[in-house]
Amino acid sequence: MNFQPTFLFIGGTEVIFILFIVVMVFGADKIPEIARGLGKGMRTLKDATNDIKNEVTKSAKDNGIIDTDVTKDIKEELDKVRDEVEDFAGSVKRKL
């Protein structure tokens, strides 16, 4: 079987074509600025997610509900989302 690596359900040739279009539209000198902006945006998103998580945890501790099954389920879901964001960020970093 022939497996091609995919990125967001897009094959390698599509990624190359999209990168070609980006270079044609923005120019090669603007691509580092765009990548920096995307990196800062992802960092801001990650920081905001961590801030929300810390506020929810602090509020739960203050109200004595930190060790319930509901909070464990929420923590598992937050961990899944964090892992998915880190996987996405890692694949973007590798592409740049």
VMD Tcl script that builds the backbone (N, CA, C; Angstrom):
set m [mol new atoms 288]
animate dup $m
set s [atomselect $m all]
$s set {name element resname resid chain x y z} {
  {N N MET 1 A 0.839 -1.181 0.000}
  {CA C MET 1 A 0.000 0.000 0.000}
  {C C MET 1 A 0.878 1.236 0.000}
  {N N ASN 2 A 0.420 2.247 -0.661}
  {CA C ASN 2 A 1.160 3.493 -0.752}
  {C C ASN 2 A 0.475 4.538 0.133}
  {N N PHE 3 A 1.143 4.934 1.226}
  {CA C PHE 3 A 0.588 5.931 2.127}
  {C C PHE 3 A 1.302 7.252 1.914}
  {N N GLN 4 A 0.515 8.308 1.716}
  {CA C GLN 4 A 1.074 9.636 1.646}
  {C C GLN 4 A 0.787 10.340 2.960}
  {N N PRO 5 A 1.750 11.104 3.470}
  {CA C PRO 5 A 1.455 11.849 4.690}
  {C C PRO 5 A 0.395 12.916 4.417}
  {N N THR 6 A -0.532 13.077 5.348}
  {CA C THR 6 A -1.589 14.061 5.176}
  {C C THR 6 A -1.515 15.086 6.297}
  {N N PHE 7 A -1.957 16.273 5.992}
  {CA C PHE 7 A -2.011 17.365 6.948}
  {C C PHE 7 A -3.388 17.990 6.828}
  {N N LEU 8 A -4.206 17.808 7.854}
  {CA C LEU 8 A -5.578 18.292 7.838}
  {C C LEU 8 A -6.360 17.717 6.654}
  {N N PHE 9 A -6.186 16.442 6.411}
  {CA C PHE 9 A -6.879 15.716 5.352}
  {C C PHE 9 A -6.510 16.228 3.964}
  {N N ILE 10 A -5.318 16.786 3.840}
  {CA C ILE 10 A -4.825 17.282 2.561}
  {C C ILE 10 A -3.547 16.516 2.246}
  {N N GLY 11 A -3.417 16.058 1.029}
  {CA C GLY 11 A -2.229 15.321 0.624}
  {C C GLY 11 A -1.032 16.236 0.398}
  {N N GLY 12 A 0.107 15.629 0.133}
  {CA C GLY 12 A 1.343 16.374 -0.046}
  {C C GLY 12 A 1.326 17.321 -1.226}
  {N N THR 13 A 0.745 16.876 -2.334}
  {CA C THR 13 A 0.715 17.745 -3.519}
  {C C THR 13 A -0.183 18.962 -3.290}
  {N N GLU 14 A -1.278 18.771 -2.554}
  {CA C GLU 14 A -2.152 19.904 -2.266}
  {C C GLU 14 A -1.452 20.917 -1.370}
  {N N VAL 15 A -0.686 20.430 -0.392}
  {CA C VAL 15 A 0.051 21.327 0.495}
  {C C VAL 15 A 1.064 22.142 -0.305}
  {N N ILE 16 A 1.776 21.484 -1.205}
  {CA C ILE 16 A 2.756 22.192 -2.043}
  {C C ILE 16 A 2.060 23.231 -2.911}
  {N N PHE 17 A 0.914 22.881 -3.476}
  {CA C PHE 17 A 0.164 23.824 -4.299}
  {C C PHE 17 A -0.294 25.029 -3.476}
  {N N ILE 18 A -0.793 24.783 -2.270}
  {CA C ILE 18 A -1.235 25.871 -1.392}
  {C C ILE 18 A -0.055 26.759 -1.022}
  {N N LEU 19 A 1.093 26.160 -0.701}
  {CA C LEU 19 A 2.283 26.956 -0.386}
  {C C LEU 19 A 2.718 27.796 -1.583}
  {N N PHE 20 A 2.617 27.235 -2.770}
  {CA C PHE 20 A 2.947 27.979 -3.984}
  {C C PHE 20 A 2.031 29.193 -4.136}
  {N N ILE 21 A 0.730 28.995 -3.910}
  {CA C ILE 21 A -0.227 30.098 -4.006}
  {C C ILE 21 A 0.076 31.153 -2.943}
  {N N VAL 22 A 0.407 30.729 -1.727}
  {CA C VAL 22 A 0.741 31.672 -0.658}
  {C C VAL 22 A 1.956 32.502 -1.043}
  {N N VAL 23 A 2.976 31.869 -1.596}
  {CA C VAL 23 A 4.173 32.600 -2.021}
  {C C VAL 23 A 3.821 33.579 -3.136}
  {N N MET 24 A 2.976 33.173 -4.054}
  {CA C MET 24 A 2.596 34.058 -5.152}
  {C C MET 24 A 1.780 35.258 -4.661}
  {N N VAL 25 A 0.899 35.035 -3.698}
  {CA C VAL 25 A 0.026 36.111 -3.220}
  {C C VAL 25 A 0.764 37.062 -2.279}
  {N N PHE 26 A 1.472 36.501 -1.291}
  {CA C PHE 26 A 2.089 37.336 -0.265}
  {C C PHE 26 A 3.542 37.670 -0.546}
  {N N GLY 27 A 4.220 36.879 -1.324}
  {CA C GLY 27 A 5.641 37.097 -1.571}
  {C C GLY 27 A 6.477 36.384 -0.525}
  {N N ALA 28 A 7.678 36.026 -0.914}
  {CA C ALA 28 A 8.542 35.248 -0.028}
  {C C ALA 28 A 8.974 36.046 1.197}
  {N N ASP 29 A 9.050 37.367 1.101}
  {CA C ASP 29 A 9.501 38.163 2.228}
  {C C ASP 29 A 8.443 38.301 3.321}
  {N N LYS 30 A 7.173 38.090 3.022}
  {CA C LYS 30 A 6.101 38.206 4.016}
  {C C LYS 30 A 5.820 36.902 4.760}
  {N N ILE 31 A 6.280 35.775 4.245}
  {CA C ILE 31 A 5.965 34.476 4.858}
  {C C ILE 31 A 6.487 34.366 6.291}
  {N N PRO 32 A 7.721 34.802 6.608}
  {CA C PRO 32 A 8.153 34.738 8.015}
  {C C PRO 32 A 7.272 35.568 8.951}
  {N N GLU 33 A 6.801 36.724 8.478}
  {CA C GLU 33 A 5.912 37.542 9.298}
  {C C GLU 33 A 4.590 36.824 9.549}
  {N N ILE 34 A 4.071 36.187 8.523}
  {CA C ILE 34 A 2.816 35.444 8.661}
  {C C ILE 34 A 3.004 34.286 9.635}
  {N N ALA 35 A 4.119 33.567 9.516}
  {CA C ALA 35 A 4.387 32.438 10.412}
  {C C ALA 35 A 4.528 32.920 11.856}
  {N N ARG 36 A 5.205 34.050 12.054}
  {CA C ARG 36 A 5.346 34.608 13.401}
  {C C ARG 36 A 3.981 34.979 13.969}
  {N N GLY 37 A 3.150 35.579 13.145}
  {CA C GLY 37 A 1.806 35.941 13.592}
  {C C GLY 37 A 0.980 34.726 13.974}
  {N N LEU 38 A 1.087 33.667 13.176}
  {CA C LEU 38 A 0.369 32.432 13.517}
  {C C LEU 38 A 0.892 31.838 14.817}
  {N N GLY 39 A 2.203 31.870 14.996}
  {CA C GLY 39 A 2.797 31.353 16.236}
  {C C GLY 39 A 2.329 32.139 17.450}
  {N N LYS 40 A 2.320 33.468 17.334}
  {CA C LYS 40 A 1.858 34.300 18.440}
  {C C LYS 40 A 0.383 34.051 18.726}
  {N N GLY 41 A -0.403 33.870 17.668}
  {CA C GLY 41 A -1.822 33.597 17.851}
  {C C GLY 41 A -2.068 32.271 18.561}
  {N N MET 42 A -1.314 31.247 18.179}
  {CA C MET 42 A -1.457 29.944 18.837}
  {C C MET 42 A -1.003 30.027 20.291}
  {N N ARG 43 A 0.049 30.806 20.556}
  {CA C ARG 43 A 0.532 30.976 21.923}
  {C C ARG 43 A -0.515 31.703 22.761}
  {N N THR 44 A -1.137 32.714 22.198}
  {CA C THR 44 A -2.184 33.453 22.904}
  {C C THR 44 A -3.360 32.541 23.214}
  {N N LEU 45 A -3.743 31.707 22.250}
  {CA C LEU 45 A -4.823 30.754 22.461}
  {C C LEU 45 A -4.484 29.776 23.576}
  {N N LYS 46 A -3.260 29.285 23.576}
  {CA C LYS 46 A -2.832 28.340 24.612}
  {C C LYS 46 A -2.830 29.013 25.979}
  {N N ASP 47 A -2.335 30.249 26.052}
  {CA C ASP 47 A -2.329 30.970 27.326}
  {C C ASP 47 A -3.742 31.228 27.825}
  {N N ALA 48 A -4.645 31.598 26.919}
  {CA C ALA 48 A -6.034 31.846 27.308}
  {C C ALA 48 A -6.686 30.565 27.821}
  {N N THR 49 A -6.404 29.450 27.164}
  {CA C THR 49 A -6.947 28.165 27.608}
  {C C THR 49 A -6.433 27.816 29.002}
  {N N ASN 50 A -5.146 28.026 29.224}
  {CA C ASN 50 A -4.578 27.753 30.547}
  {C C ASN 50 A -5.158 28.670 31.609}
  {N N ASP 51 A -5.377 29.952 31.271}
  {CA C ASP 51 A -5.975 30.885 32.224}
  {C C ASP 51 A -7.387 30.453 32.604}
  {N N ILE 52 A -8.167 30.053 31.611}
  {CA C ILE 52 A -9.536 29.596 31.890}
  {C C ILE 52 A -9.506 28.347 32.766}
  {N N LYS 53 A -8.605 27.436 32.440}
  {CA C LYS 53 A -8.493 26.206 33.224}
  {C C LYS 53 A -8.112 26.525 34.663}
  {N N ASN 54 A -7.165 27.437 34.849}
  {CA C ASN 54 A -6.752 27.806 36.210}
  {C C ASN 54 A -7.881 28.482 36.983}
  {N N GLU 55 A -8.654 29.341 36.325}
  {CA C GLU 55 A -9.777 30.003 36.988}
  {C C GLU 55 A -10.855 29.001 37.386}
  {N N VAL 56 A -11.162 28.061 36.505}
  {CA C VAL 56 A -12.164 27.045 36.825}
  {C C VAL 56 A -11.684 26.183 37.988}
  {N N THR 57 A -10.414 25.802 37.960}
  {CA C THR 57 A -9.857 24.985 39.044}
  {C C THR 57 A -9.879 25.741 40.364}
  {N N LYS 58 A -9.486 27.004 40.331}
  {CA C LYS 58 A -9.480 27.820 41.549}
  {C C LYS 58 A -10.886 27.965 42.109}
  {N N SER 59 A -11.852 28.225 41.241}
  {CA C SER 59 A -13.241 28.363 41.671}
  {C C SER 59 A -13.763 27.048 42.251}
  {N N ALA 60 A -13.401 25.939 41.621}
  {CA C ALA 60 A -13.838 24.631 42.121}
  {C C ALA 60 A -13.220 24.337 43.480}
  {N N LYS 61 A -11.957 24.704 43.676}
  {CA C LYS 61 A -11.310 24.487 44.980}
  {C C LYS 61 A -11.965 25.346 46.052}
  {N N ASP 62 A -12.283 26.579 45.692}
  {CA C ASP 62 A -12.927 27.473 46.658}
  {C C ASP 62 A -14.295 26.967 47.078}
  {N N ASN 63 A -14.989 26.307 46.169}
  {CA C ASN 63 A -16.333 25.805 46.468}
  {C C ASN 63 A -16.335 24.343 46.919}
  {N N GLY 64 A -15.166 23.721 46.990}
  {CA C GLY 64 A -15.072 22.349 47.490}
  {C C GLY 64 A -15.587 21.289 46.540}
  {N N ILE 65 A -15.534 21.516 45.256}
  {CA C ILE 65 A -16.050 20.520 44.303}
  {C C ILE 65 A -14.965 20.017 43.359}
  {N N ILE 66 A -13.740 20.066 43.783}
  {CA C ILE 66 A -12.632 19.749 42.889}
  {C C ILE 66 A -12.489 18.251 42.606}
  {N N ASP 67 A -12.908 17.390 43.491}
  {CA C ASP 67 A -12.639 15.961 43.325}
  {C C ASP 67 A -13.870 15.159 42.931}
  {N N THR 68 A -14.736 15.702 42.130}
  {CA C THR 68 A -15.915 14.964 41.701}
  {C C THR 68 A -15.662 14.314 40.348}
  {N N ASP 69 A -16.550 13.421 39.976}
  {CA C ASP 69 A -16.440 12.752 38.674}
  {C C ASP 69 A -16.583 13.744 37.526}
  {N N VAL 70 A -17.415 14.750 37.716}
  {CA C VAL 70 A -17.628 15.748 36.667}
  {C C VAL 70 A -16.326 16.484 36.383}
  {N N THR 71 A -15.622 16.888 37.433}
  {CA C THR 71 A -14.370 17.619 37.222}
  {C C THR 71 A -13.314 16.726 36.588}
  {N N LYS 72 A -13.331 15.435 36.922}
  {CA C LYS 72 A -12.386 14.515 36.287}
  {C C LYS 72 A -12.677 14.384 34.795}
  {N N ASP 73 A -13.970 14.309 34.433}
  {CA C ASP 73 A -14.346 14.242 33.015}
  {C C ASP 73 A -13.942 15.513 32.279}
  {N N ILE 74 A -14.144 16.659 32.918}
  {CA C ILE 74 A -13.764 17.933 32.303}
  {C C ILE 74 A -12.254 17.995 32.123}
  {N N LYS 75 A -11.507 17.539 33.131}
  {CA C LYS 75 A -10.043 17.544 33.029}
  {C C LYS 75 A -9.581 16.643 31.892}
  {N N GLU 76 A -10.193 15.485 31.722}
  {CA C GLU 76 A -9.834 14.592 30.623}
  {C C GLU 76 A -10.109 15.248 29.267}
  {N N GLU 77 A -11.249 15.916 29.135}
  {CA C GLU 77 A -11.573 16.589 27.883}
  {C C GLU 77 A -10.602 17.734 27.608}
  {N N LEU 78 A -10.266 18.501 28.651}
  {CA C LEU 78 A -9.295 19.586 28.479}
  {C C LEU 78 A -7.931 19.039 28.067}
  {N N ASP 79 A -7.539 17.913 28.654}
  {CA C ASP 79 A -6.262 17.299 28.282}
  {C C ASP 79 A -6.276 16.844 26.826}
  {N N LYS 80 A -7.400 16.297 26.371}
  {CA C LYS 80 A -7.510 15.884 24.965}
  {C C LYS 80 A -7.372 17.083 24.029}
  {N N VAL 81 A -8.069 18.176 24.377}
  {CA C VAL 81 A -8.001 19.377 23.540}
  {C C VAL 81 A -6.587 19.930 23.534}
  {N N ARG 82 A -5.941 19.956 24.706}
  {CA C ARG 82 A -4.562 20.453 24.788}
  {C C ARG 82 A -3.638 19.603 23.928}
  {N N ASP 83 A -3.790 18.296 23.987}
  {CA C ASP 83 A -2.958 17.412 23.171}
  {C C ASP 83 A -3.190 17.643 21.678}
  {N N GLU 84 A -4.453 17.840 21.290}
  {CA C GLU 84 A -4.745 18.091 19.879}
  {C C GLU 84 A -4.146 19.416 19.412}
  {N N VAL 85 A -4.219 20.440 20.268}
  {CA C VAL 85 A -3.628 21.737 19.917}
  {C C VAL 85 A -2.117 21.610 19.812}
  {N N GLU 86 A -1.498 20.870 20.738}
  {CA C GLU 86 A -0.049 20.677 20.686}
  {C C GLU 86 A 0.358 19.872 19.461}
  {N N ASP 87 A -0.436 18.867 19.104}
  {CA C ASP 87 A -0.140 18.095 17.889}
  {C C ASP 87 A -0.237 18.985 16.663}
  {N N PHE 88 A -1.267 19.817 16.607}
  {CA C PHE 88 A -1.423 20.724 15.472}
  {C C PHE 88 A -0.287 21.722 15.431}
  {N N ALA 89 A 0.059 22.282 16.576}
  {CA C ALA 89 A 1.152 23.258 16.625}
  {C C ALA 89 A 2.461 22.612 16.244}
  {N N GLY 90 A 2.683 21.372 16.667}
  {CA C GLY 90 A 3.922 20.671 16.310}
  {C C GLY 90 A 4.016 20.416 14.817}
  {N N SER 91 A 2.891 20.057 14.196}
  {CA C SER 91 A 2.929 19.804 12.756}
  {C C SER 91 A 3.145 21.103 11.992}
  {N N VAL 92 A 2.612 22.207 12.493}
  {CA C VAL 92 A 2.843 23.497 11.841}
  {C C VAL 92 A 4.301 23.895 11.979}
  {N N LYS 93 A 4.887 23.685 13.158}
  {CA C LYS 93 A 6.290 24.022 13.379}
  {C C LYS 93 A 7.196 23.199 12.465}
  {N N ARG 94 A 6.877 21.922 12.283}
  {CA C ARG 94 A 7.693 21.075 11.422}
  {C C ARG 94 A 7.596 21.508 9.968}
  {N N LYS 95 A 6.452 22.016 9.543}
  {CA C LYS 95 A 6.265 22.436 8.153}
  {C C LYS 95 A 7.031 23.727 7.862}
  {N N LEU 96 A 7.225 24.557 8.879}
  {CA C LEU 96 A 7.916 25.820 8.660}
  {C C LEU 96 A 9.384 25.556 8.723}
}
mol reanalyze $m
mol bondsrecalc $m
mol representation Tube
mol addrep $m
